[in-house]
Amino acid sequence: MAIKSVEISELESKAANVYEAIVVLSKRARQINEETKLEFNQRLETISILPSSSNPEEEEPDANPDQLRISLEFEKRPKPTEEAIREILNDELKFRYKEPEAPASVAE
């Protein structure tokens, strides 16, 4: 797989500085990864597990063609980091700082 370079000046133009852009990208990549993992597990749950047709003492069950098809489909998807970079460069990613919480007043 070829590595695509990204101009730092492009990233820096999307945030206050390059470090902020990298933090935003890493958080978004983690979100995308969690969403993908959840979708993958949900799709695998719908597949019935085929019983092993050979020796029951075998440790590895036979490969399920549906599981392999789903796995290959997910492997072909863009990596979470690539997706996050694409989103920020195309201005599809919006971010903001958390508002500081006001200290709770103590009732006397």
C-alpha positions in Angstrom: 0.0 0.0 0.0 1.4 3.4 -1.0 1.9 6.0 1.6 0.3 9.4 0.8 2.1 12.4 2.1 0.2 15.3 3.6 1.4 18.9 3.6 1.8 20.1 7.1 0.7 23.6 6.0 -2.6 22.1 4.9 -3.2 20.5 8.3 -2.1 23.7 10.1 -4.6 25.8 8.2 -7.4 23.6 9.5 -6.5 24.2 13.2 -4.7 26.7 15.4 -1.4 24.7 14.9 -0.2 21.4 13.6 -0.3 19.8 17.1 -3.9 20.6 17.6 -4.7 19.2 14.1 -2.9 15.9 15.0 -4.8 15.6 18.3 -8.1 16.2 16.4 -7.2 13.7 13.8 -6.2 11.0 16.3 -9.4 11.4 18.2 -11.5 11.2 15.0 -9.5 8.1 13.8 -10.3 6.4 17.2 -14.0 7.2 16.7 -14.0 5.8 13.2 -12.2 2.7 14.4 -14.7 2.1 17.2 -17.6 2.6 14.7 -16.1 0.2 12.3 -15.4 -2.4 15.0 -19.0 -2.2 16.2 -20.4 -2.6 12.7 -18.0 -5.5 12.0 -19.1 -7.3 15.2 -22.8 -6.7 14.5 -22.5 -8.1 11.0 -20.6 -11.2 12.3 -23.3 -11.9 14.9 -25.8 -12.4 12.1 -23.8 -15.2 10.6 -24.5 -18.7 11.9 -21.4 -20.6 12.9 -20.9 -23.8 10.8 -20.1 -26.9 12.8 -16.7 -28.5 12.1 -17.2 -31.4 9.6 -13.9 -33.0 10.4 -12.3 -34.3 13.6 -14.0 -32.7 16.7 -10.6 -32.6 18.5 -9.3 -30.0 16.0 -8.6 -26.7 17.6 -9.5 -24.5 14.6 -13.0 -24.7 13.0 -13.5 -24.7 9.3 -13.5 -21.2 7.7 -16.9 -19.8 7.1 -17.2 -18.2 3.6 -19.5 -15.5 4.9 -17.1 -14.5 7.6 -14.3 -14.4 5.1 -16.3 -12.2 2.7 -17.2 -9.7 5.4 -13.6 -9.7 6.7 -12.3 -8.9 3.1 -14.9 -6.2 2.7 -13.7 -4.5 5.9 -10.0 -4.9 4.9 -10.6 -3.0 1.7 -12.0 0.0 3.5 -9.8 3.0 4.0 -7.9 3.0 7.3 -9.3 5.2 10.1 -6.4 7.6 9.9 -6.8 8.1 6.2 -10.5 8.7 6.6 -9.9 11.3 9.4 -7.3 13.1 7.3 -9.7 13.2 4.3 -12.4 14.6 6.5 -10.4 17.4 8.0 -8.9 18.4 4.6 -12.3 18.5 3.0 -13.7 20.6 5.9 -16.1 17.8 6.9 -14.7 17.6 10.4 -15.8 20.2 13.0 -14.3 20.4 16.4 -14.5 22.6 19.5 -13.1 22.8 22.9 -15.1 21.6 25.9 -16.6 24.3 27.9 -15.1 24.5 31.4 -17.5 23.3 34.0 -18.5 25.9 36.5 -17.6 24.9 40.1 -20.5 23.7 42.1 -21.6 26.2 44.7 -21.6 24.9 48.2 -24.8 25.5 50.1 -24.4 26.4 53.7 
